[in-house]
């Protein structure tokens, strides 16, 4: 056994001498052992640093949510950057914005690509036309009268199901309707139906 150690140390010493002779310096066995110990220490430190780096990366991945997770955590929170982009592109109405955002989420495409699609353009145009048509129509559900829900004429003779007069929800219009009803009632009762 001592022969093996002697042969090993002799071969190591010869290897040292060969490398030292190439460099032009001589190393002793002690110098070689010190360098070997330093190399081992550096190797141990490097392995430890790599383990710590892996641990930090795994902790960081656990702490930082992914894009999909943030959407799941705040489903009721609107994406203000997308809304601003859509408004800048002329998609002002919330219903239209929702259509575009839903399509972008469904197809997993950016909003710019969604706005270029023909079926989205057609849908947005149809929605806009529908809103314009509804805004131009009278809001009343009366039988052929040309007055709208926001006029005194509409409410003056409007009755509830129980036979009483219906009143508008707007306070100012409500006052005007009551005044018009009183005036109409006073004008109609100017001459009594009863004879003396």
Residue pairs with C-beta under 8 A, 6 or more apart in sequence:
9 29
12 29
12 32
13 29
13 32
16 27
16 29
16 31
16 32
17 26
17 27
19 27
20 26
20 27
27 35
65 73
79 101
82 97
82 101
82 104
82 111
83 97
85 111
86 96
86 97
86 100
86 101
86 111
87 97
89 111
89 115
91 97
91 100
91 115
91 124
93 127
93 128
93 131
95 127
96 124
96 127
96 128
99 120
99 123
99 124
99 127
100 111
100 114
100 115
100 120
100 124
101 111
103 114
103 117
103 120
104 110
104 111
104 113
104 114
107 114
114 120
115 121
138 146
138 147
138 148
138 149
139 148
139 149
139 150
140 147
140 148
140 149
140 154
142 154
145 153
145 154
147 153
147 154
148 154
149 155
149 168
150 168
150 170
150 173
152 173
152 176
152 177
152 180
155 166
155 167
155 168
155 173
155 177
156 177
156 180
156 181
156 184
158 165
158 166
159 165
159 166
160 166
165 181
167 174
167 177
167 178
168 174
168 177
